[in-house]
Amino acid sequence: MPGVAGQYFKNFGLTVVAAVLMSLAVARMITPMLAAYFLSAQGPQKHGEGPLIDTYMRILRWSLDTSGAAAARARGGRWKWLGYIKDHRVWVVGIGVLALFATIFSFSLLPMTFQPSIDSDTSRVAIQLAPGATLEQTEAVADEVTDLMKRDPLVESALSRIDVGTATVYLKLRKDRELTSTEFEKDRAPRLAQVPDARINFQSQHGGGGGSSRDISITLGSDDPKKLEDVGNRLLAEMARVKEIRSPRVEGNLQRPEIVIRPRFALAAQLGVTTQALSQSIRVATLGEIDQNSAKFSLSDRQIPVRVALAETARERLDTLRNMPVPTRNGGTVPLSVVAEIGFGAGPTQINRTNQVRQLTIGADLAPGLVTGQAMDKVEALPALKALPAGVTRLVLGSAKWQAEMLRNFAIAVVSGIFLVLAVLILLYRKIIPPFVNMGSLLLAPLGGAVALLLTGYPLSLPVFIGVLMLLGIVGKNSILLVDFAIEEMASGVPRDEAIVDAGHKRAQPILMTTVAMVAGMIPTALSLTGDGAWRAPMAVTVIGGLILSTMLTLLIVPASFSLAAGFERRMVPRLRRWFTTGGAHADPSPAGVTDIGAGQSPAADR
């Protein structure tokens, strides 16, 4: 998995691979060696007995009951189709289909964010003043914010870093506080907004991207600055009415006052004033001549350029600029006001681009108690964003881009893993249909995790997807235990349903043991009794809920699905064999020496 999320999944994958290989070596070598020394034979013993297993066996036999279906098919005619209704296996598989739809519905109810907000002991306040602000003005605002935070009972210390026009205040929070760092920031943000003449906000942990350090960021791109500004202002006005977000504003696009000079080209040409002479006069008067064209003061070891410019106080008076002489071609001069219009205006302090496309970013803070997905659903539905005019596009940057990459790469990783496991199972089973039964059981894994997340209030995030990936491996293992045992029994001549019941009886106990052990190991992580569990708890809750529900569904649905698949394969394999070997010509459907997985079962029950 590439991208930011891939760094987490890669470490998870390497850890699982190393742990599984090590446990395999222990199970195949060390455990038998220790058993040979410390265990003694006790003779035949009962396995998997007790009220729980007995109840499961009654339910399992009922789920495999096809007597009503066989009787309906024997009557023939329209009663033949009634057999599918009376087939308990169909009802059990139908429960699995309902579980799949319930999974999709449950996940649609969960809000989503790229990564959960952690409870940090530090926080940062970003301060931005209007363009043109001096260092003294920036220091005064930073000192005011620092003093305000120092007086807060939850702040242990505050330190400011000041630049011209911008500043950052670093806060260290008390460890004995009752509020998390995110709750603290949401609660104190309105107090900071009251400081005048500055944009002040807490820097988000997620960083919306596109030059924004806030929870929510929408980035638009266009080559037309006027159209981009109009769309941004319209979107900003609509976002201000969304109750899930706070204080939306355009990021990094503050206008500063400037002198605007518009040449009168026709009149300048008549008077003999060239564009080069006009620009050079304006440059010398404001910024000074460039070093290549300026006079040099020679020293013994170097030359120092002499830059001439108007005094700072003179530039503030328009009359001085209006009367500035501009040379003509015939050697005379004319005032600048004759060949140009001079006035005050405003312009951007910086122009941001992404892939050479001019961008505009609108940032906002989340309302207390909400995550990114809940607010983004409302923002995405705004008319200004849904119907962007021609020439204006939506740029996906920052956490939104990482989240989209995570979903796409997670789907690719899961599908790739399923096909890899499917190929291995086909080679081991030497059959086609049973591996698909194993892979179908993976659809039962996420439902319990989604229900657990809904009950605990955790959103979908990166650690949740790591937990889902872990769930898929465990549920696939449970299914393989059942199907593999049943195939071995059937290969030795045991009837199909009897082999499936025996597989459930023999494998239910180890499946339940591993589930109980895994759930017990995850409970301390889910409770997060010490430290910040923002990353650990969602993953543990997902695994616990998924394991509990998927284990119950797997023990019921996989046997019924395998029974139907075995009957289907018994009917289809001879036909496919005949088709590929004789080109579709009539041949004996059961060649000598070939045994199907449904061998030993009556024809009526094969359906």
C-alpha positions in Angstrom: 0.0 0.0 0.0 1.5 3.3 -1.0 0.8 6.7 0.4 0.7 7.9 4.0 -1.8 5.2 5.1 0.5 2.6 3.6 3.2 3.4 6.1 0.9 2.2 8.9 -0.4 -0.8 7.0 3.2 -1.8 6.0 4.3 -2.0 9.6 1.2 -3.9 10.6 1.7 -6.4 7.8 5.3 -7.0 8.6 4.4 -7.5 12.3 1.7 -10.0 11.4 3.9 -11.9 8.9 6.7 -12.2 11.4 4.4 -13.3 14.3 2.6 -15.9 12.2 5.8 -17.4 10.9 7.2 -17.6 14.4 4.0 -19.1 15.8 3.9 -21.7 12.9 7.5 -22.7 13.8 6.5 -23.1 17.5 3.3 -25.1 16.7 5.2 -27.5 14.3 8.3 -28.0 16.3 8.4 -26.8 19.9 4.8 -27.7 20.9 5.1 -31.4 19.7 8.4 -31.7 21.4 7.1 -30.4 24.8 4.0 -32.6 24.4 6.1 -35.7 23.9 7.8 -35.1 27.2 5.1 -33.7 29.4 1.8 -35.3 28.1 0.8 -38.9 28.7 -1.8 -40.9 26.9 -5.2 -41.1 28.7 -7.0 -43.3 26.1 -10.1 -42.2 24.1 -11.6 -39.1 25.5 -14.8 -37.2 24.7 -14.2 -34.0 22.7 -16.3 -30.9 22.5 -19.1 -32.0 24.8 -21.2 -29.7 27.0 -24.5 -27.8 26.9 -23.1 -25.1 24.6 -21.8 -27.6 22.0 -25.0 -29.7 22.3 -27.1 -26.7 21.5 -24.9 -25.8 18.6 -25.2 -29.3 17.2 -29.0 -29.2 17.3 -29.0 -25.9 15.4 -26.4 -27.2 12.9 -28.4 -30.3 12.1 -31.5 -28.2 11.7 -29.7 -25.8 9.3 -28.6 -28.8 7.1 -32.1 -30.4 7.1 -33.3 -31.0 3.6 -36.0 -33.6 4.2 -38.8 -31.2 3.5 -37.1 -30.0 0.3 -36.6 -33.6 -0.9 -40.3 -34.5 -0.2 -41.5 -31.4 -2.2 -39.2 -32.2 -5.1 -40.4 -35.9 -5.1 -44.0 -34.7 -5.7 -42.8 -32.9 -8.8 -44.8 -30.3 -10.8 -45.2 -27.0 -9.1 -44.3 -28.5 -5.8 -40.7 -28.8 -7.0 -40.1 -25.1 -6.5 -41.5 -25.4 -3.0 -38.4 -27.5 -2.1 -36.2 -24.4 -2.1 -38.4 -22.8 0.5 -38.4 -25.8 2.7 -34.6 -26.2 2.4 -33.2 -25.0 5.7 -29.8 -24.4 4.0 -31.3 -21.7 1.8 -32.8 -19.9 4.8 -29.4 -20.0 6.6 -27.6 -18.7 3.5 -30.3 -16.0 3.3 -29.3 -14.9 6.8 -25.8 -14.4 5.4 -27.1 -12.3 2.6 -29.1 -10.2 5.1 -25.9 -9.8 7.1 -24.1 -8.5 4.1 -26.8 -5.8 3.5 -26.7 -5.0 7.2 -23.0 -4.5 7.0 -23.3 -2.0 4.1 -26.1 -0.2 6.0 -24.1 -0.1 9.3 -21.0 1.3 7.7 -23.0 3.9 5.9 -24.2 5.2 9.3 -20.6 5.7 10.6 -18.9 9.0 10.1 -15.4 8.9 8.7 -12.1 10.7 9.3 -8.6 9.9 8.2 -7.1 9.5 11.7 -8.6 9.9 15.1 -7.7 13.0 17.2 -5.3 12.1 20.0 -5.2 13.6 23.5 -1.9 15.5 23.3 -0.2 17.3 26.2 0.7 20.1 23.8 -1.2 22.5 21.6 -0.4 25.3 19.2 -2.0 28.6 18.4 -1.5 30.2 15.0 -1.5 34.0 14.8 -1.7 35.9 11.5 -1.8 39.7 11.3 -2.8 41.9 8.3 -0.2 42.4 5.6 2.1 45.3 6.4 2.1 44.7 10.2 5.4 45.4 11.9 7.4 43.2 14.2 6.3 45.4 17.2 2.6 44.9 16.3 3.1 41.1 15.9 4.9 40.9 19.2 2.1 42.8 21.0 -0.6 40.5 19.7 1.5 37.4 20.5 2.2 38.6 24.0 -1.6 39.2 24.5 -2.4 35.7 23.4 0.4 34.2 25.5 -0.7 36.0 28.6 -4.3 35.0 28.0 -3.3 31.3 27.7 -1.0 31.5 30.8 -4.0 32.5 32.9 -5.9 29.5 31.8 -6.0 26.9 34.7 -5.4 24.0 32.3 -2.2 25.5 30.7 1.1 24.7 32.5 3.3 26.9 30.3 3.2 29.0 27.1 6.0 30.0 24.7 5.7 32.2 21.6 7.7 32.3 18.4 7.4 35.5 16.5 8.0 36.5 12.9 6.9 39.6 11.1 3.2 39.3 10.6 2.9 35.8 12.0 3.5 34.1 15.3 2.9 30.7 16.9 2.2 30.2 20.6 3.2 26.7 22.0 1.1 25.5 25.0 1.9 22.7 27.4 -1.2 21.5 29.1 -1.5 20.1 32.6 -1.6 16.3 32.9 -4.3 16.3 35.5 -6.8 18.1 33.3 -10.3 16.6 32.7 -10.6 17.8 29.1 -8.8 16.3 26.2 -6.6 18.5 24.2 -9.2 18.6 21.4 -12.0 19.5 23.8 -9.7 22.2 25.3 -9.1 23.8 21.9 -12.8 23.8 20.9 -13.7 25.4 24.2 -11.0 28.1 24.1 -11.3 29.0 20.4 -14.1 31.6 20.9 -12.0 33.3 23.6 -9.1 33.7 21.2 -11.4 35.0 18.4 -12.1 38.1 20.6 -8.5 39.3 20.2 -8.7 42.2 17.6 -6.7 42.8 14.5 -5.5 39.3 14.0 -6.6 35.9 12.7 -6.1 33.4 15.6 -6.9 29.7 15.7 -5.6 26.5 17.1 -3.7 24.4 14.6 -5.5 21.2 13.9 -3.8 17.8 14.4 -5.1 16.7 11.0 -4.2 19.7 8.9 -6.7 20.1 6.1 -4.0 20.6 3.5 -3.8 23.2 0.7 -2.0 25.6 3.0 -4.6 25.3 5.8 -3.9 24.2 9.3 -7.6 23.8 10.3 -9.9 20.8 10.6 -11.8 21.4 7.4 -10.3 22.7 4.1 -11.9 23.1 0.7 -9.4 23.9 -2.1 -10.5 25.3 -5.5 -8.4 25.8 -8.5 -8.7 27.9 -11.6 -6.6 29.9 -14.1 -9.2 32.8 -13.9 -8.5 34.7 -10.6 -11.7 36.7 -10.8 -13.9 33.7 -11.3 -12.0 31.8 -8.6 -12.6 34.6 -6.1 -16.3 34.9 -6.9 -16.8 31.1 -6.4 -14.8 31.2 -3.2 -16.8 34.1 -1.8 -20.1 32.3 -2.6 -18.9 29.1 -1.1 -17.7 31.0 2.0 -21.1 32.5 2.5 -22.8 29.1 2.3 -20.3 27.5 4.6 -21.0 30.2 7.2 -24.6 28.8 7.5 -23.4 25.2 8.2 -23.8 24.5 11.9 -21.3 21.7 11.9 -18.3 24.0 11.3 -17.0 27.2 12.9 -15.4 30.4 11.6 -14.9 29.6 7.9 -12.6 31.9 6.0 -10.2 32.1 3.1 -6.7 31.0 4.1 -3.6 32.9 3.2 -5.3 35.4 0.9 -5.2 38.6 2.8 -5.3 41.8 0.8 -2.8 44.5 1.5 -2.9 48.2 0.4 -0.7 49.1 -2.6 -0.2 51.9 -5.0 -1.7 51.1 -8.4 -0.2 52.8 -11.5 -2.1 52.4 -14.8 -0.2 53.8 -17.8 -1.9 55.8 -20.6 -0.2 54.1 -23.4 -1.6 56.2 -26.3 -0.7 59.5 -24.6 2.7 58.2 -23.6 3.5 57.2 -27.2 2.5 60.6 -28.4 4.8 62.3 -25.9 7.7 59.9 -26.7 7.7 58.0 -23.4 8.6 54.3 -23.8 7.4 51.5 -21.6 11.0 50.8 -20.6 11.5 54.4 -19.5 8.2 54.4 -17.6 8.9 51.1 -15.7 12.5 52.2 -15.0 11.4 55.5 -13.4 8.8 53.8 -11.3 11.3 51.1 -10.2 14.0 53.6 -9.3 11.5 55.7 -7.3 10.0 52.7 -5.3 12.4 49.7 -5.1 15.5 51.3 -6.4 17.5 50.3 -9.5 18.5 46.7 -9.8 22.1 45.8 -8.9 23.1 45.1 -12.6 22.3 48.7 -13.6 23.3 50.6 -10.5 26.5 52.4 -9.9 29.2 50.6 -8.0 31.4 51.8 -5.1 34.7 50.1 -5.4 36.6 48.8 -2.5 39.9 46.9 -2.4 38.3 43.5 -2.5 34.8 44.0 -3.8 32.3 46.4 -5.3 29.2 47.6 -3.5 26.1 48.6 -5.6 24.7 52.0 -4.9 20.9 51.8 -4.9 19.0 55.0 -5.1 15.3 55.2 -4.2 12.8 57.7 -2.8 12.6 58.1 0.9 10.1 56.0 2.7 8.1 59.0 3.8 8.0 60.4 0.2 6.5 57.2 -1.1 3.5 57.6 1.1 2.6 60.9 -0.6 0.9 60.5 -4.0 1.9 64.0 -5.0 5.6 63.0 -4.9 4.9 60.1 -7.3 2.6 62.2 -9.5 5.3 64.9 -10.0 8.1 62.4 -10.6 9.8 63.2 -14.0 9.8 60.5 -16.7 12.4 60.9 -19.5 11.2 61.1 -23.1 12.9 60.2 -26.4 13.9 63.8 -27.3 15.7 64.3 -23.9 12.9 66.1 -22.0 10.8 64.9 -19.1 7.1 64.8 -18.3 5.4 64.2 -14.9 4.3 60.7 -14.2 0.7 61.8 -13.6 0.5 62.9 -17.3 1.3 59.4 -18.8 -0.3 57.3 -16.0 -3.2 57.1 -13.5 -2.0 56.8 -9.9 -4.1 55.7 -7.0 -4.4 53.4 -4.0 -5.7 49.8 -4.4 -5.3 46.4 -2.8 -3.7 43.2 -4.0 -2.8 39.7 -2.7 0.2 39.1 -0.5 0.9 35.8 -2.1 -0.4 33.6 -4.9 -0.6 29.8 -4.2 -0.5 27.3 -7.0 -0.9 23.5 -7.2 0.4 21.8 -10.3 0.7 25.3 -11.9 -3.1 25.9 -11.2 -3.9 28.9 -9.0 -5.7 27.8 -5.9 -7.9 29.2 -3.2 -8.4 27.4 0.1 -11.3 27.9 2.6 -10.6 26.6 6.1 -12.9 26.0 9.0 -12.9 24.4 12.5 -15.2 21.6 13.5 -18.0 22.0 16.0 -17.4 20.3 19.3 -18.0 16.5 19.3 -17.9 16.1 15.5 -15.4 14.4 13.1 -14.4 15.4 9.6 -16.8 13.1 7.8 -19.9 14.5 9.5 -19.1 18.1 8.5 -17.8 17.3 5.0 -21.1 15.6 4.1 -22.9 18.9 4.7 -20.2 20.9 2.9 -20.2 18.6 -0.1 -23.9 19.2 -0.5 -23.6 23.0 -0.7 -24.9 24.4 -4.1 -21.7 26.4 -4.7 -19.6 23.2 -4.5 -21.9 20.9 -6.3 -22.3 23.1 -9.3 -18.9 24.6 -10.0 -18.7 26.9 -13.0 -16.6 26.0 -16.1 -12.9 26.7 -15.4 -13.1 26.1 -11.7 -12.2 22.7 -10.3 -12.1 21.1 -6.9 -8.6 20.2 -5.8 -8.3 17.3 -3.3 -5.3 17.9 -1.0 -4.1 17.1 2.5 -6.1 14.7 4.7 -8.9 14.5 2.1 -6.4 13.2 -0.4 -4.9 10.8 2.1 -8.3 9.5 3.0 -9.3 8.8 -0.6 -5.9 7.1 -1.1 -6.5 5.0 2.0 -9.9 3.8 0.8 -8.7 3.0 -2.7 -5.5 1.2 -1.6 -7.3 -0.7 1.1 -9.7 -2.1 -1.4 -6.9 -3.1 -3.7 -5.0 -4.7 -0.8 -8.0 -6.7 0.3 -8.9 -7.9 -3.2 -5.3 -8.8 -3.8 -5.1 -10.8 -0.6 -8.4 -12.6 -1.3 -7.2 -13.7 -4.7 -3.9 -14.8 -3.3 -5.6 -16.9 -0.5 -8.1 -18.2 -3.1 -5.3 -19.4 -5.3 -3.5 -21.1 -2.4 -6.7 -22.9 -1.3 -7.5 -24.1 -4.8 -4.1 -25.6 -5.0 -4.4 -27.3 -1.6 -8.0 -28.5 -2.0 -7.6 -29.3 -5.7 -11.2 -28.1 -6.0 -12.9 -24.9 -7.1 -16.1 -24.4 -5.2 -14.9 -24.9 -1.5 -12.4 -22.0 -1.7 -15.2 -19.7 -2.8 -17.1 -20.8 0.3 -14.1 -19.8 2.4 -13.8 -16.5 0.7 -17.5 -15.8 1.0 -17.3 -16.1 4.7 -15.1 -13.0 4.7 -18.3 -11.0 4.0 -19.5 -11.9 7.5 -16.5 -10.4 9.2 -17.1 -6.6 9.3 -20.7 -6.5 10.5 -19.9 -7.0 14.2 -17.2 -4.4 14.0 -19.6 -1.9 12.5 -22.2 -2.6 15.2 -19.5 -2.2 17.9 -18.4 1.1 16.5 -22.0 2.4 16.4 -22.5 1.4 20.0 -19.2 3.0 21.3 -19.4 6.1 19.1 -16.1 5.7 17.3 -15.9 6.9 13.7 -14.3 5.1 10.7 -10.6 5.8 10.7 -7.2 4.3 9.8 -7.0 2.1 12.9 -10.5 0.8 12.2 -9.4 -0.4 8.8 -6.4 -2.1 10.3 -8.8 -3.9 12.6 -11.0 -4.9 9.7 -8.0 -6.4 7.9 -7.1 -8.4 11.0 -10.7 -9.6 11.2 -10.7 -10.9 7.7 -7.7 -13.1 8.4 -9.2 -14.6 11.6 -12.6 -15.2 10.0 -11.0 -16.8 7.0 -9.1 -19.1 9.3 -12.3 -20.2 11.1 -13.9 -21.0 7.8 -10.9 -23.0 6.6 -10.9 -25.1 9.7 -14.5 -26.2 9.1 -14.3 -26.7 5.3 -10.9 -28.5 5.4 -12.1 -31.0 8.0 -15.3 -31.7 6.1 -13.4 -32.3 2.8 -11.1 -34.8 4.5 -14.0 -36.7 6.0 -15.8 -36.8 2.7 -12.7 -38.0 0.9 -12.6 -41.0 3.2 -16.2 -41.9 2.3 -18.2 -40.2 4.9 -21.5 -38.8 3.6 -21.6 -35.1 3.0 -24.0 -33.9 5.7 -22.5 -36.3 8.3 -19.0 -35.0 7.5 -20.2 -31.4 7.8 -21.8 -32.1 11.2 -18.7 -33.9 12.4 -16.6 -30.9 11.2 -18.8 -28.5 13.2 -18.5 -30.8 16.3 -14.8 -31.2 16.1 -13.8 -27.7 15.1 -16.4 -25.6 17.1 -14.3 -25.8 20.3 -11.0 -24.6 18.8 -12.8 -21.8 16.9 -14.5 -20.7 20.1 -11.2 -21.0 22.1 -9.3 -18.8 19.7 -12.2 -16.3 19.6 -12.4 -16.1 23.4 -8.6 -15.7 23.7 -8.5 -13.0 21.1 -11.4 -11.1 22.6 -9.9 -11.4 26.1 -6.6 -10.1 24.8 -8.3 -7.1 23.2 -10.4 -6.0 26.1 -7.6 -4.1 27.9 -6.8 -2.3 24.7 -10.4 -1.4 24.1 -10.8 0.0 27.6 -7.6 2.1 27.4 -7.3 2.3 31.2 -3.9 4.0 30.8 -2.6 6.5 28.3 -4.4 7.8 25.2 -6.4 5.1 23.4 -7.5 7.2 20.5 -5.6 4.9 18.1 -5.7 1.6 20.0 -9.3 1.6 21.2 -11.1 1.8 17.8 -9.1 -1.1 16.4 -9.7 -3.2 19.5 -13.5 -2.5 19.5 -13.7 -3.4 15.8 -11.9 -6.7 16.4 -14.0 -7.6 19.5 -17.3 -6.9 17.9 -16.4 -8.5 14.6 -15.0 -11.6 16.2 -18.1 -12.2 18.4 -20.7 -11.9 15.7 -18.7 -13.3 12.8 -17.9 -16.5 14.8 -21.5 -17.2 15.4 -22.4 -16.5 11.8 -19.5 -18.6 10.5 -20.4 -21.6 12.6 -23.9 -21.6 11.1 -23.6 -20.1 7.6 -20.4 -21.8 6.4 -21.7 -25.4 6.9 -24.9 -24.6 5.1 -23.1 -22.8 2.3 -20.6 -25.6 1.9 -23.5 -28.2 1.8 -25.1 -26.3 -1.1 -21.8 -25.8 -2.8 -20.9 -29.5 -2.6 -24.2 -30.4 -4.2 -23.7 -27.8 -6.9 -20.2 -29.1 -7.6 -21.3 -32.7 -7.7 -23.8 -31.8 -10.4 -21.6 -29.4 -12.4 -18.2 -31.1 -12.3 -19.2 -34.1 -14.5 -20.8 -31.8 -17.0 -17.8 -29.6 -17.2 -15.4 -32.6 -17.3 -17.4 -34.1 -20.2 -17.5 -30.7 -22.0 -13.7 -30.2 -21.8 -12.7 -33.8 -22.5 -15.2 -34.7 -25.2 -16.1 -31.4 -26.6 -19.6 -31.6 -25.3 -20.4 -35.2 -26.6 -22.3 -37.6 -24.4 -20.1 -39.5 -22.0 -20.4 -41.3 -18.6 -20.8 -38.5 -16.0 -19.0 -40.5 -13.4 -15.8 -41.9 -14.8 -14.1 -44.7 -12.8 -11.6 -43.6 -10.3 -13.0 -40.1 -9.8 -14.6 -39.2 -6.4 -16.5 -35.9 -6.0 -16.8 -34.1 -2.6 -20.5 -35.1 -2.5 -19.8 -38.9 -2.6 -21.8 -41.0 -0.3 -24.8 -38.8 -0.3 -28.3 -39.7 -1.6 -29.3 -38.0 -5.0 -32.2 -36.2 -3.4 -30.0 -34.5 -0.8 -27.5 -33.5 -3.5 -29.8 -30.8 -4.7 
